[in-house]
């Protein structure tokens, strides 16, 4: 049985592709195409995002772009947002709760022995130069035991407790599963 490589080289002599170079050529071509496609998809994702969602702030901190995906009938979800501080303030997120869920925890996704694992988040300190950026496949607020499945268009209350700035009440917007994440403002304005 003749391989695709042999047939291709016989039919395309003008390209001066030899069998010795063919596998490396195609590997480079595939890798380049893959990277270019990822860059294009990334550019489209960020160019098609709507502006940042509501901003919640006080004199010390601000929370922007609080959102979650619909839960598709399940009673679990994950909330994402950016938490930043004003000026030279440094603060720490110490707890989160919601009347919409029975159990709320801050989790992080880490690589352990080659496997992605969800673990309780540690060191949730932030400032203006180093905000807490919560996003899919990373730091997030886990919503377990939801009172009802999350549906696109609704919003749920979330209470964030900070070490120095006290308590902040925010609303988390529910987006359709598969939609692009909203743009995330990284600093307090």
SEVOZA-427996 format. One record per residue: x, y, z of N, C-alpha, C, CB in turn; residue in three letters. Coordinates in pm, whole numbers, plus 50000, padded with zeros to 5 digits. Glycine has a CB too. Layout:
BEGIN
XYZXYZXYZXYZAla...
% end
This chain:
BEGIN
500854988250000500005000050000500895012450000499045000050122Unk500625021149906501425033349895500905043949991501415038649751Unk501795050850051501385061150147500975073850076502525064050246Unk500255082050148499855095150098501095103050058499025102850204Unk502135101950136503375109050111503955105349975504385106250221Unk503995092349943504535087849814503675093049699504605072649809Unk502385091849711501485096449605501605111449587500025092749636Unk501675118749694501765133349686503065137549618501675139549827Unk504175131249655505455134849596505495131449447506575127649670Unk504845120749404504805117249262503975127149183504245103149244Unk502915132249241501995141049169502385155749177500605139349221Unk503295159249261503655173249277505155175349261503195178349412Unk505735171149149507175172649133507615187249124507635165249010Unk506715195949078507075210049064507405216449198505945217648996Unk506875210949305507095216749437508465213149495506005212249531Unk509145203949431510475199549474510465195349622511495210749451Unk509455188049660509375182949796509835168549793507915184049854Unk510845165649870511345152049875510705144749992512865151749887Unk510765131549984510195123650093510945125950223510205108850057Unk512225129250217512995131450339512535144250409514495132250307Unk512155154350331511745167050390510255167750418512145178350300Unk509495159450359508035160350367507485160050510507425149250290Unk507845150650595507255150550730507555163350809507765138450808Unk508775168250800509125180350875508405192350816510665182550873Unk508265192650683507545203450617506105204050668507565201550464Unk505445192550670504065192450714503925195250862503435179150681Unk504875190950942504845193951084504965209051107505975186551158Unk505905215351036506055229951047504815237050996507305234750970Unk504275232350885503085238550828501905237550925502715231950693Unk501725225750983500625223751077500805232551200500535209051119Unk502015232851255502275240851375502045255551347503715238651425Unk502525260451235502335274551199500855277651180503105278051071Unk500145269051109498715271251087497945271151218498155260650993Unk498295261751305497625260651434497825273451516498135248551512Unk499055278151523499355290351599498645302351539500865292851604Unk498665303651407497975314851343496475314251368498255314951193Unk495885302251363494455300951391494135304751535493995286651363Unk494985300651629494775304451770494845319451787495795297551860Unk495845325751722495975340251734494765347251673497265345151666Unk494285342351559493115348351497491885346651586492855341951359Unk491695334651641490545332251728490625341151852490475317551770Unk491825342751907492015351252024491665365751989493475350252076Unk492115370551871491825384151829490325386051808492585387651701Unk489665376351746488225377351724487495377351857487725365851635Unk487925368851950487265368152080487295381652150487915357452168Unk488465388252151488565400752223487955412352145489995403752253Unk487925411552012487305422451938485785421451941487805422351794Unk485235409451963483795408051962483175408752101483425394951898Unk484005409952205483465410952340482715423952358484565409652445Unk481655423352435480995435652469481805442652576479545433152515Unk481465455152605482225462452706482085455652842481765477052714Unk482935459752934482935453853067481565455453133484025460253153Unk481215445853216479945446153287480025456353401479575432253341Unk479005456753483478945466353592480185466353678477745463653677Unk480475478153733481585479753826480995483053963482585490953779Unk481485476154064481085478654203482315483654274480485465654272Unk482185494754347483385500154411483055507554539484115509354316Unk484075509154619484015517654736485295525954736483855509354870Unk485645532254845486835540654847488135532854836486855548854973Unk488105519754857489325511654858489485502354738489365503454982Unk488415495754696488515485254595487405486454491488465471454660Unk487575479154383486495478054285486455463954229486665488454172Unk485245459854193485005446754132484365449453997484095437554224Unk484955444053891484425446253756484155432953688485395454653672Unk483285433453590483015422153500482625409453573484205419553415Unk481705410153668481255398253741480255390653654480615402053879Unk480585378153621479725370353533479885355453561480045373353386Unk478945347753509478985333253515478265327853392478345327853647Unk478535315353358477775308853251476505302753309478635297953181Unk475485301053223474295293853266474705279753306473215293653154Unk473955273753398474365260853455473805248653382473965260253598Unk473055250753277472535239853194471825229053277473665233553113Unk470975233553369470185224253448470865219153573469795212953365Unk472145221653587472865216853705472785227153817474355213853671Unk473005222853938472925231854053474315235754102472135225254166Unk475215237954006476565242454036476995252253928477565230254045Unk477785262053968478275272053873479575277853922477235283153852Unk480155286753843481405293453880481315307953837482635286453816Unk481655317053928481615331353899483025336553873480955339154015Unk483115345953779484395351753740484285366953750484785347253597Unk485395373453776485425387953789486865392453804484575392753909Unk487055405653809488355411453841488175419953965488935419953721Unk489045417854065489015425554189490325433154198488795416254314Unk490225446354209491415454754213491285464954325491625461754078Unk492405471054362492435481054467492775494754408493455477154576Unk492425504854481492745518554440494075522854501491615528254482Unk494785531254431496015537554478496995527354535495695548054584Unk497495529654656498505520954717497905510854813499535529254788Unk496635508354804495955499254898496225484754858494425502154902Unk496455476254958496545461754939495505455455030498005456454970Unk494735446154976493685439755054493665424955019492285446355025Unk492825417355090492735402955070491275398755070493525395255180Unk490875390754972489545384654970489585372955068489125379854825Unk488695373355170488725362655270487515353455264488825368555407Unk486415357955202485235349255196484275354255090484535348555333Unk483405345355045482335348654951481115340654990482765345654803Unk479935346454970478675339354999477595344454906478255341155148Unk476505336954899475385340854814474105334554865475645336854667Unk473025342054857471725336554893471215327154784470715347854919Unk471875327254668471465318754556472095304854560471825325454425Unk473055302854652473755289954658473995286054804475095290654582Unk473925273154829474135268054964475585268255009473605254254974Unk476515267154915477925266454948478725274354845478405251654955Unk479515283854891480315292354801481755291954848479775307054798Unk482665288454760484095287554792484915293654678484505272754816Unk486055299254714486985304254613487945292854580487755317154662Unk488005289154452488845278054406489815282654300487975266654352Unk490845274754282491795276954175491995263754102493155282554229Unk492335264353976492635252453898494145251853884491915252553756Unk494745240953927496195239353921496535226153852496825239954062Unk497735225453802498225213353736498965204953840499155216753615Unk498465192753867499075183653963499325170353892498165181654091Unk500585166553880500965154053813500345152853674500535142053897Unk500335163953601499815164053465498305164753454500285152053395Unk497595165753567496135166553565495665179853621495525154953645Unk494635185453560494035197753611493195194253734493155204753501Unk493455201153845492785198353971492255211254031493725191254069Unk491045210654085490465222154153490815221354301488915222754132Unk491385232154353491795232654493491325245654556493325231254506Unk491175245954690490855258754756491945268954724490705256854910Unk491515281054692492475291554655493195296754778491765303154582Unk494455300354759495275305854866495835319254819496415296154906Unk496245327354914496875340254885496035348754791498245338054826Unk494895353054839493975361154759494185376054785492525357354789Unk495445379854801495825393754822495945400654686497155394754902Unk495505413154680495535420554555495825435254583494205418954479Unk496245442254479496425456654483496205462154343497835460654538Unk496525474754322496275480754192497135474554082496515495754198Unk498365471154115499285465554016499095450653994500695468154057Unk498465443954089498275429454081496855425654123499315422254170Unk495875427754032494485424554066494245409454069493525431053966Unk493145405554135492695391554130491885390254002491845387454259Unk492355382653909491645380653783491075366553783492565383053660Unk489755365753794489075352753795488545350053655487925352353900Unk488885338153603488465334653468488355319553455489465340253363Unk487665314753352487535300253333488895293453329486765297253204Unk488985281453384490195273253391491255279653480490765271053252Unk490825287753575491745294253668491025297553797492345307053605Unk491395308353859490785312853982489305316053957491525325154038Unk488415311454046486985313754030486275312054165486395303953926Unk485035316754171484205314854289483205303954256483475328154333Unk483335292654325482485280954300481155282654371483185267954346Unk480065281054297478705282154350478105268154351477835292054265Unk477995262154469477485248454480476155248554554478505239354554Unk475275239354516473965238654579473115250754544474105237454729Unk473095254354415472275265754372470805263254404472465268254220Unk470065273654437468635272554464467865268754338468095285554520Unk468375272854223467785269554093468885270353988466595279254058Unk468715263453876469725264353770469875278753722469355255153652Unk471085282553684471335295953632470925296453486472825299753649Unk470175306853450469725308453313470225321753257468195307653304Unk470565321553130471075333453063470105345253081471285330652914Unk470665356853112469865368953129469565372353274468575367353056Unk469645362453362469375365353503470665370053571468795352853575Unk470555374353694471735377553774471515372253914472005392953776Unk472625369653984472525364354119473335373154214473015349654125Unk472895374354339473645382454435474865374854486472735386454553Unk475935382354512477145376554567477725386454667478185373154454Unk478065381554784478665389854888480135386154900477935388055025Unk480985396154888482435394254899482895400755028483195400154775Unk483715393455105484245398955230485755400555218483885389655351Unk486205412755249487615416155238488215418755376487815428455148Unk489495416255390490155417555519490075431855572491595413155508Unk490325441855488490365455655534489195464055485491645461955490Unk488635460655372487585468855311486175464555348487725468655163Unk486035454355430484715449955474483985441755371483895461755511Unk482675443755364481795435755280481335443855160480585430655360Unk481255437255045480745443654924479705434454861481885446754823Unk478535439854832477455432554765477535435454616476045436454823Unk477535425054534477555426754389476505417754325478945423754331Unk476255419854198475385411254117476235404654009474195419354054Unk476055391753991476785384053891475845381153774477365370753951Unk476185386053656475355384053537475555370053481475685394453429Unk474465363653440474535350153384474515351253232473345341353435Unk475525345253169475665345553023475345331852964477085349952983Unk474965331952839474685319452769475955311152758474115322152629Unk475835298152784476985289152778477575289552637476595274652818Unk478875291452627479545291952498479785306052448478745284652397Unk479095316152504479355330052467480775333852508478325339652531Unk481345343352438482655348352477482565355352611483215357952371Unk483595354252694483615361552820483585376552793484865357752904Unk483065384552886483085398952865484495404552880482135405952963Unk484705416352827485995422952847486175425552995486075436252765Unk487395424353043487635426253186488505438653208488305413753248Unk487945448353280488725460053318489665455853429487795471953363Unk490935459153416491935454353510492225463753626493185451653438Unk491825476453616492135485853724490885493653762493265495453682Unk490905498853884489825507553930489935520953857489875509554085Unk488805526353817488795539553752488175549753842488065539253619Unk
% end
